Amino acid sequence: MSSSSSSSAIIPSSNSNLKNYTDYDDEQEESESESTARRIRRLSLHLNPSPDHHHRQSQILHLESCSGRAKMDVNLDQLSSYLRGKHRDLQQRIFEYFESRPDLQTPIEILKDDYRELCMRQLVGLVREAGIRPFRSAIQDPSKYFAITEAVGGIDISLGIKLGVQYSLWGGSVINLGTKKHKDKYFEGIDNLEYLGCFAMTELHHGSNVQGIQTVATFDPITDEFVITTPNDGAIKWWIGNAAVHGKLATVFAKLMLPTHDTKVVTDMGVHAFIVPIRDLKTHKTLPGVEINDCGHKVGLNGVDNGALRFRDVRIPRDNLLNRFGDVSRDGTYTSSLPTVNKRFAATLGELVGGRVGLAYSSVGVLKIAATIAIRYSLLRQQFGPPKKPEISILDYQSQQHKLMPMLASTYAFHFAAVNLVAKYAEMKKSRDEQLTADVHALSAGLKAYVTSYTAKSLSVCREACGGHGYAAVNRFGSLRNDHDIFQTFEGDNTVLLQQVAGDLLKQYQEKFRGGTFAVTWNYLRESMNTYLSQPNPVTARWEGEDHLRDPKFQLDAFRYRTSRLLQSAAVRLRKHTKTLGSFGAWNRCLNHLLTLAESHIETVILENFIEAIKSCPDASSRAALKLVCDLYALNRIWNDIGTYRNVDYVAPNKAKAIHKLAEYLSFQVKNIARELVDAFDLPDIVTRAPIGKQSGGEAYAEYTQYVGF
């Protein structure tokens, strides 16, 4: 685990109401003529209502009384098969291995040092006994690798992170930033865990700003070596996973310094990556010049041994430079296929994007576990009821549905978005297409930020939804929340990542008006600057029939309209403030606006992926269930930001009310198939583990009482 920190402004909640920016002091005011025209249109609609008006009134009454509609039939096997995909059997092998090894199952209470050793034994057992080889999958079939990480993270999130440090960060940096000589030398040792390694990028004083790191690697032409030095305490490598106990080597990111001929002046060639041994491969003793300390007990993930590294003029061979994007010859000559420091740096970080893809994917896995436990318990738990009648399930209460059903819909939406991201990433690794690489870089940043923020907040909602029993450690919410919390920070602070997405959107916007084209993910913006920024249609703004509101075109148009307005208004504000504050000051002045723009865009992409996944589903009953869930996801998001749509007359008051009513009704409908929807995740008891979240709900209380000693 390697973390990043940020001094940027605090990010708005990713599942909160998107801010309405029409009230900014500098927003362009509507002209008097436009305002007059709008009032005339409103008046004409009151005088000549649309033909659908009377139908809509009866539709609302229908929605209020349709709770008796028959429950939807769901083919659980078909839906589960569609969700689990082609690597279901591989994940099952992992679950069965850990079920067969009770000694490798993480207990509720465990000391930090014992936890670290258990986590190491879990990883060794997975690779050497169960025969699971994640490193080979990471290179040959990324979708298989991410399926492994999801299953392993379900067993223990610390184990999932330790696996990721070894294979995605340490191993990935060697393979992706190095050349053939590095792969030939290190591949087998990384794969079989002989070469346990670290990823040493973050420093005490620098996290997100990687170009600001201070560790230096100075080339010595006399000995043909690099000298790795930590010049001050701020340059100590910090939060380095595997460093405190188990790591033997590290990929160290440092500024490459080349001496200038005939002078003592050195030239800074920018940040490069170097393989630096930190412990003896046989004795495991710390090597001379390397100082290792333990970062200590953390809020979560205490199975991962995070440490701090200081280097005191540690010498390494010149061949230990990972030289894919820049090399140094024997005489000290620097060569690169990329002409500038910035291009080399961008290429280096671009190769490390797999970590963000993995975190987005794993975060969805955590959300599935939490939602499964909370919903199964809510179906089991009974409290109160009509007078002289049996108590009812707490999920029958509208308030509980409001907490959990939109969350379940989001879990499904995020699942398909993550699957699509993994597919794009795998295609990128094969094709090396520049446009696709840029697309994956921005999409992974946005999804990682959005999904991990949503999951972090949802874990607390799930805990609360399960009342006092949700507070018991055995029921998992505390450990899930603590272990997942750092997902919002490492592999890129979420606020920083959303700014990257906003920056890319603005770049695409600018290019469009220079005659350029949009990247794949931003395709919908090609038309939106014309279509979506025109005045809202006063007729469709009043349509409120169920068929219309559940039409994917209406839903997508609404999401795209919002993003387009945010993008256009952000560009206007930045242009205005740059004149007086400069580019940095203008960006900071508009920062919350930009973060909201990024969130809005990512929500649009998520909805697009969900709609496409429904179209691709081969089973009719599964398609119907997924359509219901998708409609709830879309309308709940629209309702959460209804103020934005109302302020620009995108929806009329009656339509806003209809959206709210329909969202509540869809939440009720999803509740009716909630058990099937969470069972379709196909999570075995070794993953859920919580007594209140067992598949066989009747045994939940019995196991719970047995756990406490009865």
N, C-alpha and C positions, 0 to 999 in steps of 0.2 A: 504494500500500500504506500503510495507516494502522494502526498496531498498538495494542494495549492491554496493560497490565501489571496484575498482581494481587498483592496481599499475602496472599491467602487461603492456606489450608492446601493442601499438595500433593495433587493428585488421584490416586486409586488408578488403576492401569492399567486401561484400559477393556476389555482382553481378558484380564485376569487373573481368578483365582478371585474371585467376589464374596464379600465378607467375611461371616462368619456372626456375627450380632449377638446370638445367644442367650447368648453368654458375657459380655456387658457386666455390670459389677458391679451395675448398677441395673435389669437386666432383671427383669420380674415373674416370680417363681418359681412353678413349677407347684404347685398344691395337692396335698396328700397323697392326697386321694381321686382326683384325676385321674390321678396317677401309678399308683395301685393299679389303677384301671380299665384303664389302658393295659397293664399287665403281664398282667392277666387275658386281655385280647384276644389278646396275643401267644401266651400259653400255649394258648388255644383253637385258634389257627391251627396251632400245631405238632401238636396232637392231631387236628385235623380239617382237613387241608390242602385247598386249593381244588381243584376237579375238573381244573383246567388244569395242576396241578403236574407230573404225569408228562410231559405234552406239552411243558412248558417245558424239562424236562431234555433231552429229545431235540432240542428246538429249538436249545439251546446247542451240542450236539454237531454239529448240522447246520451251524451258522454256522462252526464251526471247520474244517469240511471242504468248504465250498462255494466255495473259491477257484477251482474249475474251472468255475463257472457261466459260461454264454456271455456274451460282452461285449455290452452294450446297443447297439442301433443308434440313431444320432443323425442326424436330418436337419439337416445343418449349415446349409443355406440357410434353412430355416424357423426354426431357433433364432436365427440371426443376424438375420434380418428382425424377429423379435419383440423382440430386445434393442435393435436400433438405432432402431426406431421410425420415425416419419413424416419425420424430418429427415435421413435417411441421405444423400440426394442433396446436400443443402446442405453437410454435413460433407465429402463427397467432393470438392465444388468447392474447398473450402479446402485439402484435402490436395493436389489436383492443381495448384493455384496455386503452392504452395510447392515441389512437386516440379519445376515448370517454372522455378523461380528459385533456382538453386544459390547465387547471391550473397546470398540472404536466409536461407540455412540456417545455424544457429548452429554454429560450429566447436567442437571440444573445448577448445581453448586460446584464450582471448581476454581482452584487457585490459578493465578496468572501463569506461573511457571509450568504448572502441570498442564494447563490448557495448551500452552505453546508446544509442549512435547506431544500431547495427544494429537494436535493438529498436524504435526510433522508425521506422526505414525499413520494418520488417516491418509495423507498424501502418498506416502510410500506404499501403503497397502493398496490404494487405488491403482497406482501405476505398476507396481511390481507383482502384486498378487492377483488383482482383478484384471490386469492386462489392458487397462484403459490408457491409451497414449495420446493425451491432449495435444502435445506439440506437433505431432505429425498431422493431426486434424487441423490445427490452426493454420498450417501451411497449405495443405492439400484441399481441405473442405471446411471453410470457416463456419458454415451452418452446423456442421457436426461438432465443431469445437464449442460453439455457443450453446448447443444442446447439452454438452457435457457440463459446461459451467453452470447452466441453469439447474441441472439435477444435483450437482455437487453443492451448489449454494443452498438447495433445499435441504440437504443433510446438515450443513452448518455454513453460515455465511463466512465465518473466518476461514474455513477450508476453501471456499470458493475464491476468496481474495488471495489466499496464499498460493493457490494454483495459478491465479491470474498474474501474480507477481513473477512467478517462476517462468511461465510459458508465454504470456502476452507481453509483459513489460521487459523482463530480462531477456528471455529467449527471442521475443519479437524484435527487440532493439538490435540484437546481434545479427539476426537474419535479414531484417529490413534495412538497417543502416550499414551493415558490413558487406563484404563481397565474398566470392567463392572460398577464399582461403579461411575466412572466419567460419563459414558454414561447415567446411570440411573438418576444421579443428574442434568446434564446439558442439555441433548438432547432437551427436550421440550422448555426450555428457549431460547436456541440458535435458534431453528427452528422457533419460533413465534416472535423473536426479543425482548423478555423480557430481555435476557442476551446479550446485545450488547457488542462485545468484540474486542480485539486487538491481534496482533501477534508481540510480542516485542523481535525480534532477533537482528536486526541491531543496532550497537552502533556508537557513534560519531567517534571513532577511528578504528572500525572494521566493515566491511561489508561482503565481500566475504570470508574472513578468519574467519569463525564462531568459529573455535577452539581457536581463539585468543581473544574472548570476555572476558571482565574483571568483569562483574557483578557476584557477589557470592551469594550462598545460603548455609548458614552454619547451620547444624543441632544442635539444642539445646536439649540434652537428658533429661534435667530437666523438661522442659515445653512441650516436644514432639512437637516442632515446628521447622520450618525453618525460618531463619532470612535473608531476601533479602536486599542486600546492594549494592549501587553504590559507589565503593571505590574512584573514581576520575572522573573528568569531561569527560575524554575520554570514560568512561563506560556508560555515559548517553544514554539511548535508544533513537534512532533518526529516524525520518521519519516514525513513527508508525501510520499507518492508523487507524482511528476511535478514536485516543487518545485525540486529541485536544478538542473535543466537546462531542461526543456521547458515547464513550466506557465506560463500567462499570467494566469489568474484562479484564485481559490480560494473554495470555500465555507468560511467561517471560523465556527466555533462560539464564541460569546462570551456573557457575561452582559449582557443588555440593561438599561442604567441610564437611568432617566427622572428629570429634575430635578423637584423639587417646587416648585410656584408660591410665589414670594416668599421662598424660602429657598435655601440652598446644599446642602440635603440631596437625595440622589438615592435613588430606589427601585429595588431589584433585582427585575426582572420574570422572572428565570430565564434559562436557556440558550436562545438563539435562533441562527438561521443567517443569515449575511450574505454577499453576493457581493462579494469584494474583489479588484480588479485588483492583480497583483503585478509584472507586466512590461508594457512598452509593446507594444501589439499589432503595431506596424510595425517598431520597431527592436529589440525584445526586450530592451531595457535594463531593469534593475530600477528600479521607480518610487520616487520620493522617499518617505522614511519607512518603506520596506520593507527589511528586512535578510534576505538569504537565504544560508544556508551549507549545505554538503554533509555529509550524515551519514556519508559515506565507504563503504569496502568492507565488505560484510556477509558473513555465513556463506553465504548463497545469494541468489537473485533479484538478481544484480548488473546485470541489464539494466534494472532499475527505478531511476530516479534519486530516491532518498529525500533529502529536505532538511529543514532547520529554518527556521522563519519567526519573525521578530520585527517587531512593528508599533510605530512611534513616532508616535502621534497621526495615523494615516492617516485622512483624511476621505473618506467615500463618500456618495452621494446617499441620501436616505431610501428611495427606491424599491428600493435594493439589499437591503433587509430581505426575506428569504423569508417572506412573511406569510400563509401558509395558516392557521396556527393562532394567530397573534397579529399585530396591526398597530398602527402609530403614526400618528396623523393629523398634519396640518401644525402644529396648535397643541400637539402633544405628548401628546394623549389616547391612552391605550392601550385597545384593544378586542380581545376574543377570544370565540369561541363556547364555549371551555372555561374553567371558572370558577377553576381553581387552577393554580399553578405546576407541581405534580406531574402533573396531567392533561395539560397542554400538553407537558411533557417526555416523558411516556409516548407521546403521539401522535406527537411528532417522531421518537423512536427507532423506533416501530412502523413508520413509513414507510420505514425504512432496512433492514428485515429481509431484503430481496432479496440483500444481500451475504452473509449467512449461508447462504441457500439456495444461492447460487452456489458458495460454498466447499465445502459438503457434496457438491454434485454434482461439482465439479472434483476433490475428493479421491478420490472413487470412480474417476474417470478415471485418476488417478495410480496407484491400486492395481491397476487393470486392466493398465496398462503393466508395472509391476513383476512382477505375477504371471505375465503372459505370457512375459516374458524368463526368469524363474526356472524356469518349468515346461517351456518349450521346451528350455532348456539341460539340465534334469534328464532329459528324455527322450533327448537326444542323447548326453550324457556317460555313458561306460561305465567302471566300475571294479570289479575283482575278479569273483568268480563261483565256482560249484562247481568242485571239482578237475577239471582236464583238460577244462573246458568253456569256451565263450566268456564274456567278461566281460558283465556285465548292466548295464542302465540304472540310474543311481543313484536314479531314481524308483521302481524296484522294491524298494528298501529301505524297510522300514516306518518308519524314523526320518525319511527324506526325505518320505514321505507324511504323517507326523505334522506336519511343519513346514508343508507347502504345501497339502495338500488342505482342511483346515478353513479356511485362508486363502482358497482359491479359492471355497469355499462362502460365506464371508462376503462376498467380492466380489460374488457374485450377489445375496446378500441385500441388501447396501447399494445395489446398482443399483436394485432395485425400490423400496426405501424412498425413494431420492432422486427417482426418477421420480414417485412418489406425492406427495412434498413439492412438487415443481415444479407438479404438477397442482393441488394445494391452493392454492399461492401464486397461480397464474393465476386460479383461481376467486375468491380473495380480492380480487384487483385489480379484478375485474369487479363483484363483488357489494357490496364494502365492508361485508359482514356483520360485526358486532362480535364475535360468538362465534367465527366462522371466523378472524377476524384474531387473536384471542387464541390460538386453537388453533395457527395457523401460527407465531406468535411463539414459543410454547413448543416446538413440534416442531422448528422450524429451529434453535433454540438447542441442543436435545438431540442432534439428528443431526449438526450441525456439530461439536460437542464429541466425540461418541462416534466418528464416522467418521474425523475427522482424527487423533485419538489412536491409533486402531487402525492406520491407514495408516502413520503415522510409525514405529510399532514394527515393522510388517510389512516396511517397506523395509530395515531392518537384518536381519531374518530372511531376506529374499530374497538380500541380499548374501552373507550367511554360507552360504546353501544352494548358492550357485554357487562356493564355494571361492575360490581365488586369482584365477580369471578374473573373479569378481564384483567384485574390487577394482580392475580396470582402468577408468579413466575412460570409455573408449570404450563400455563395457558399461552405462553410465547410472546405476547404483545410487547412486553418490556424488552426482551432480548432482540426481537425483530426490530423494534424502534431504535434501540441503541446501536445495533450493528449496522443498520441501514443509514443512519443519520449522516455519516461521513460521505455517503454517495453524492451528496449535494456539493461536496468540496473537492474531493480528489478527482483526477483526470480532467481538471478544469473547473474552477468555481462557477456555479450556475449563473451568477450575475454577469460574469465575464463572458461566458459562452453565449448567453442571450444577446449580449452586445455584438458578438461576432455575427450572429444571425441577422441582427438589425443592420449592421454595416454592410453585409452582403446584399440584403434587400435594397438598400439605398444605392449600392453600386449597380445592381441590375436595373434599377429605376433610371439612374443616370445614363446607363448605356443605351436603354431603349430610346431615349430622346436624342441619342447620337447616331441612331440607325442600327444599333446592335441587336442581338437576340438574347432571349432569356435562357438561363440554365434549365435543366429538366424539371427540377422541383418547383421552379417559379413560373411554369408554363401558363398558369391561369392568369398571371398578371399581364400577359401579352395583350389580352383584350380588356382587362379590367380598368385600365386608365381611361378608356373611352366609355365602355359599357357601364361599369360599376360606379363611376363618378358622375354619371349623368343624374338628373333629378329623379328621385324615386317615382315609380309609376303610381299615381294616386288610386288607381283601381286595384292593382294587386296588393297594395299596401293595406287594403281592407279585407281581402279574402281571408276567411278563417275556417273553411271546411277542413275536415280531417284529412281527406285525400290530398289537398293542397299542402297542408302543413307537414304531412309525412312523405311528400314528394322529395326525393334526393336533390332534384334541381333547385327547389326552393331553399333547402337547407344549405347546399353548397353555395348558392348565390348569396345567401345572407352572410355566411362566413367570409366569402371572398370580398363582398362589399365592405365589410368592416375593416378587413386588412388593407384594402385599397385606399380607403379614406385615411386610415392611420398612416400609411406610407406617404400619401400625397401631402398630408398636413405636416408630417415630420420633416419632409424635404423643404417645405415652405418655411417652417420655423428655424431649421438649421441655417438655411440661406440668410434669413433675416438676422439671426443672432451672430453669425460669423462676422458680419460687418463691424460689430461693436465689441464682441468678446473674443474673436479669433476662433479657430476650428476646435481647439480643446475646450474652451469655455462654452462654446455653443453646444458641443456634445454633452457636456455635463449639465447644462441648463435644460436640455431636452431628454435627459437620461431615462426618467421614468416613462416618458412617452415612447422611447425607443424600446424599452424592455417590454412594454405592452404590445407594441407592434410585433416583436419577435414571437411572443406568446400567441398572438392572434394568428400569425402565419402558421405556426406549428400545429395549432388546433385545426386549421384548415387542412393541412397535410394529413393529419390523423384521420379526419373525417373522409377524405378522399380514399385513403387506404382501406378504411372500413367498408365503404360502399363497393369498392372493387373486390374485396374479399367475399362479400355477399354474392356478387355476380358469379364468382368463380366456384362457389360451393356446390358440389354435385347433388347433394341431398335436399329435397324440397322442404322437409320439416325443419331441417337445420337452417335453411335459408330464411324460413319464416321466423324462426326464433331470433336469428341474428338481425333480421330487419327490425324486429321489435326493439331489440337492445340498441341498435344503431339510432333509431328514431329517438329513443330516450336520451342517448348521448347528445345528439344534435340539438334537440329542443331544450334540454336542460341548459346547455351552454348558451343558447340564444336568450333564454329567459334570464340567466345570470347577468347578462349584459344588456338587458332590455332598454335601459336608459339611453344607451348609445343609439339604438335603432329608433326609439321614440323621438329623440331630440332632432333627428334629421328626417322625420316622417317616413322612415323606411317601413314601419308598421304603425297602423292606426291604433287608437286605444282599444277598440273592440278586438282587434287581432291579437294584441298583446295579452289580453285577458284569455283569449282562446288558446294561445300558446301555453300559458300557465296551467289552464285546466287540463289540456291534453298531456302536458308533461307529468302532471300528478296522476292522471289516469294510466299513462304508460308505465309509470313507476309501480302502480298497483298490478298491472298486467305482468310486468317482469317479476314482481314478488311471487306471482302464482307459479312461475317456473324457476324460481331462484335455486331450489335444490338441484334441479337438473343442470342448471347453468354452472354451478360450482362443482358438481360431480363430474362435469365434462372436462374440467381441468385435470382429472384423473390423478390427483395427488394421493399417494399412499399414506397410511398412518405414520410411517417413519418420517415423513416430511411435515405433516401437520402437527403430529405429536401431542397437541393440546387435548386433554380429556374432553373439554367442551366442544371440540371440533372434530370428533371422531365420525367416521362415515356411518357407523351404526349408532345413531343418536341415543338409543335406549340404554347403551352401556356407559354413556358419558358420566352420569352422576355416580354410578357404581365405581368406576375407575378413579374418579376424583376423590371420593371418600376413602378408597383404599390407599390412595397416594398419601393422604394426610394421617393415616394410621388406624382407621376403623376396620 
